[in-house]
């Protein structure tokens, strides 16, 4: 049912409009002789179409349209203006304000019926088009979400594939990625950037799939030659992930390549220093080392949390970006909660 608002200060004209509109199927009419009252009604209600007389005192048709456009959500309300045939300048101004059509005085029944039906058909078509566009947008959003979910699943599975060849564990990935997001939040990164770090950082050591078992699983300390081979995992990880069109995998590639760089330039594989190291790599460096220190491995015992904290402070400006360490320590209670939450027994 279409609701048509008729606005005219002349009661006789309103009665005629109501009588003519009553003969059009699926149309309900509200007739108001006070344009100020009609504007207040429009503030709370949405008519399908407005039939608006131009010649009214105080608030004429043009001023009514100007005020209507200031009401929230009413800028596109369709208006048919009723004018005298010779009022061309008024029509030009009405068109500028968005009038959809015009009716001449005196009103002809056949013309009114045709113009009303044409406008209602146009409004219905526009609504269907808008509904179709909204449906398509929703479907695209669903498809995009599905692609992202599959992408995240692929990253998680690749990360777990690396775990099978590495003494590090799934709990390590969860703690480290959540530490990374925590640091990002304290650095003021956007929510989207924080989520990107959370999802991409578990891929930091994917390159270890290319390291021989004799070196990767060696229970003791690596010699210089072995460590040289081990360091290649950063570049291998980058090569595995590089050139992806996915922003998520692009971020994972940069993290894999740069999380072993050190702030003072003594890290690997490229010896980058300071802010030449991408921020994601600087963040993950803090998160990864802290969790490695506080986690038990076949070849070492876990450090106490306070000792690991002291190491971060000691290595500030050397191994680690001072801003990242400050951000992490500023959220110390949250970091302890992450450490307690993600243990092997919780997986």
C-alpha positions in Angstrom: 0.0 0.0 0.0 1.4 3.4 -1.1 1.0 6.3 1.3 0.6 9.6 -0.4 0.8 12.8 1.6 -1.2 15.7 0.1 -0.2 19.2 1.3 -2.3 22.2 0.4 -3.6 25.1 2.6 -6.9 25.1 0.7 -9.4 22.7 2.2 -11.4 22.5 -1.1 -8.3 21.5 -3.1 -7.5 18.9 -0.4 -10.9 17.4 -0.6 -10.7 17.2 -4.4 -7.2 15.5 -4.2 -8.5 13.0 -1.6 -11.5 12.1 -3.8 -9.3 11.6 -6.9 -6.6 9.6 -5.1 -9.3 7.4 -3.5 -10.0 6.0 -7.0 -6.4 4.7 -7.4 -6.0 1.1 -6.2 -3.4 0.4 -3.4 -3.2 4.0 -2.4 -3.8 5.5 1.0 -4.0 9.3 1.4 -3.1 11.6 4.3 -4.3 15.2 3.6 -2.8 18.1 5.7 -3.6 21.8 5.2 -0.7 23.0 7.4 2.8 22.7 5.7 4.5 23.1 9.1 2.5 20.2 10.5 3.2 18.2 7.4 6.9 18.7 7.9 6.7 17.5 11.5 4.8 14.5 10.4 7.5 13.7 7.8 10.1 13.9 10.6 8.6 10.8 12.1 7.1 9.1 9.1 8.1 8.3 5.5 5.5 8.9 2.8 5.7 7.0 -0.4 5.0 10.2 -2.4 4.2 13.8 -1.6 1.6 15.9 -3.6 2.6 19.5 -2.8 0.9 22.7 -3.7 3.2 25.6 -4.5 1.0 28.5 -3.5 0.8 28.4 0.3 1.4 31.3 2.8 4.5 31.4 5.1 5.9 28.1 3.8 5.4 27.8 0.1 6.1 24.6 -1.9 9.7 25.5 -2.6 10.5 26.3 1.1 8.7 23.1 2.1 11.1 21.1 -0.2 14.1 22.9 1.2 13.1 22.0 4.8 12.1 18.5 3.8 15.7 17.9 2.6 17.1 18.8 6.0 15.1 16.0 7.7 17.2 12.8 8.3 16.4 10.2 5.7 14.0 12.4 3.7 16.4 13.8 1.1 15.1 11.4 -1.6 11.4 11.5 -0.8 9.6 11.9 -4.2 7.6 15.1 -4.7 5.0 16.0 -7.3 4.4 19.8 -7.2 1.2 21.4 -8.1 1.6 24.7 -9.9 -0.1 27.1 -12.4 0.9 26.4 -16.0 2.7 29.8 -16.3 4.9 29.5 -13.2 7.9 28.2 -15.2 10.5 29.8 -12.9 8.9 28.1 -10.0 9.2 24.8 -11.8 12.9 25.3 -12.6 13.5 26.0 -8.9 11.5 22.9 -7.9 13.5 20.7 -10.3 16.7 22.0 -8.7 15.3 20.9 -5.4 14.5 17.5 -6.7 10.9 17.6 -7.8 10.0 14.4 -9.7 7.0 15.7 -11.7 4.4 18.5 -11.9 0.6 18.8 -12.0 -1.1 21.8 -13.6 -4.0 23.8 -12.0 -6.8 23.1 -12.4 -6.1 19.5 -11.8 -7.2 17.1 -14.5 -8.3 13.7 -13.1 -6.8 11.6 -15.9 -3.5 13.5 -15.8 -3.3 13.1 -12.0 -4.0 9.4 -12.2 -1.4 8.8 -14.9 1.3 10.8 -13.2 0.6 9.2 -9.8 0.7 5.7 -11.3 3.9 6.5 -13.2 5.6 7.7 -10.1 4.5 4.8 -8.0 5.8 2.4 -10.7 9.1 4.2 -10.8 9.3 4.2 -7.0 8.5 0.4 -6.9 11.2 -0.3 -9.6 13.8 1.8 -7.6 12.9 -0.1 -4.4 13.3 -3.5 -6.2 16.6 -2.3 -7.6 17.8 -1.2 -4.2 16.7 -4.4 -2.7 18.6 -6.3 -5.4 21.7 -4.2 -4.8 21.5 -4.9 -1.1 21.1 -8.6 -1.7 24.0 -8.6 -4.1 26.1 -6.7 -1.5 25.2 -9.2 1.1 26.1 -12.2 -1.1 29.4 -10.6 -2.0 30.1 -10.1 1.7 29.3 -13.7 2.4 31.5 -14.9 -0.4 34.3 -12.6 0.7 34.0 -13.9 4.3 34.1 -17.5 3.0 37.3 -16.8 1.0 38.9 -15.1 4.0 37.9 -18.1 6.2 39.4 -20.5 3.7 42.5 -18.4 3.6 42.9 -18.3 7.3 42.3 -22.1 7.4 45.1 -22.6 4.8 47.5 -20.5 6.9 46.6 -22.3 10.1 47.2 -25.7 8.4 50.5 -24.6 6.9 51.5 -23.4 10.4 50.6 -26.7 11.9 52.5 -28.5 9.1 55.6 -26.7 10.3 54.9 -27.7 13.9 55.2 -31.4 13.1 58.8 -30.8 12.2 59.6 -28.3 15.0 59.7 -28.7 18.7 57.6 -25.6 19.0 53.9 -26.2 19.7 50.4 -25.1 18.8 50.2 -23.3 22.2 53.3 -21.3 21.2 51.6 -20.1 18.0 48.5 -19.0 20.0 50.5 -17.2 22.7 52.8 -15.5 20.3 50.1 -14.3 17.9 48.1 -13.0 20.8 51.1 -11.2 22.2 51.6 -9.7 18.8 48.1 -8.4 18.7 48.5 -7.0 22.2 51.6 -5.1 21.3 49.8 -3.7 18.1 46.9 -2.5 20.2 49.2 -0.7 22.6 51.0 0.9 19.7 47.7 2.3 18.5 47.3 0.2 15.4 43.8 -0.1 14.0 41.6 -3.1 14.8 42.0 -4.4 11.3 45.8 -4.2 11.6 45.7 -6.0 15.0 43.6 -8.8 13.5 46.0 -9.0 10.5 48.9 -9.6 12.9 46.9 -12.2 14.9 46.1 -14.2 11.7 49.5 -13.7 9.9 52.0 -14.1 12.7 51.5 -17.9 13.2 53.3 -18.3 9.8 56.5 -16.7 11.1 58.5 -20.0 11.1 56.9 -21.8 8.1 60.3 -21.8 6.5 61.5 -24.4 9.0 59.8 -27.0 6.7 62.9 -26.6 4.5 65.5 -27.2 7.3 66.9 -30.8 7.7 65.7 -32.8 10.7 69.2 -33.3 11.9 69.5 -29.6 12.5 65.9 -28.7 13.3 65.5 -31.5 15.9 69.0 -31.4 17.3 68.6 -31.5 21.1 71.8 -29.6 21.8 73.3 -26.3 20.7 73.9 -25.8 17.0 77.4 -25.3 15.7 78.2 -22.4 13.5 77.7 -24.3 10.2 74.4 -25.7 11.5 73.2 -22.3 12.7 74.0 -20.9 9.3 71.6 -23.4 7.7 69.0 -22.9 10.4 69.0 -19.1 9.6 67.9 -19.9 6.1 64.3 -20.6 7.3 63.6 -16.9 7.3 64.2 -16.6 3.6 62.6 -20.0 2.9 59.4 -18.8 4.6 59.4 -15.6 2.6 59.9 -17.5 -0.7 57.0 -19.8 0.2 54.6 -17.0 0.9 55.8 -14.1 -1.4 53.9 -12.8 -4.4 50.5 -13.7 -3.0 47.6 -11.3 -3.9 46.3 -11.9 -0.4 47.1 -9.0 2.1 47.1 -11.7 4.8 49.7 -13.8 3.2 51.7 -10.8 2.1 51.9 -9.8 5.8 52.8 -13.3 6.8 55.6 -13.3 4.2 57.1 -10.0 5.6 56.9 -11.4 9.1 58.6 -14.7 8.1 61.4 -12.6 6.5 61.9 -10.0 9.2 61.1 -11.3 12.7 64.8 -12.4 13.2 66.1 -9.0 12.4 67.5 -7.0 15.3 66.9 -3.4 16.0 70.7 -2.7 16.1 71.3 -4.3 12.7 72.9 -7.6 14.0 70.0 -9.9 13.1 69.3 -11.9 10.0 68.8 -12.6 7.1 69.5 -9.0 5.8 70.9 -7.2 8.8 68.2 -4.5 8.7 68.2 -2.0 11.5 65.8 0.3 13.3 62.7 1.3 11.3 64.1 -0.3 8.2 62.7 -3.4 9.8 58.9 -3.6 8.9 56.8 -2.9 12.0 55.2 -6.3 11.9 58.6 -7.9 12.1 59.6 -5.7 15.0 56.4 -6.6 16.9 56.7 -10.4 16.3 60.3 -10.4 17.3 59.3 -9.3 20.9 56.3 -11.7 21.0 58.3 -14.7 19.6 61.4 -14.3 21.8 59.3 -13.7 25.0 57.3 -16.9 24.4 60.4 -18.9 23.4 62.1 -17.9 26.6 59.1 -18.7 28.8 58.3 -22.0 27.1 59.8 -25.4 27.9 61.6 -27.2 25.1 63.3 -30.7 25.0 66.6 -28.9 25.2 65.8 -26.3 27.9 63.6 -25.3 30.8 61.2 -22.4 30.7 62.5 -19.1 32.1 60.5 -17.5 34.9 58.3 -14.7 33.5 60.1 -12.0 35.5 63.5 -13.1 34.1 62.1 -13.0 30.5 60.7 -9.5 31.2 64.1 -8.4 32.4 65.7 -9.8 29.2 63.3 -7.8 27.1 64.3 -4.6 29.0 68.0 -5.4 28.8 67.7 -5.9 25.0 65.7 -2.8 24.3 67.3 -0.8 21.5 69.7 -3.8 20.8 67.6 -6.8 19.8 64.2 -5.1 20.2 62.4 -1.9 19.1 62.0 0.2 22.3 58.5 1.2 21.4 57.4 -2.5 21.0 59.0 -3.5 24.3 57.3 -0.5 26.0 54.0 -1.4 24.5 54.3 -5.1 25.6 55.3 -4.2 29.2 52.6 -1.6 29.5 50.1 -4.5 28.9 52.0 -6.9 31.3 48.8 -8.1 33.1 47.2 -8.9 29.8 50.4 -10.7 28.6 50.3 -12.8 31.8 46.7 -13.7 31.1 47.6 -14.8 27.6 50.4 -16.9 29.0 48.1 -18.6 31.5 45.3 -19.1 29.0 47.1 -20.8 26.1 48.8 -23.9 27.6 49.1 -27.3 26.0 46.4 -28.6 28.3 43.9 -26.0 26.9 44.3 -27.1 23.3 
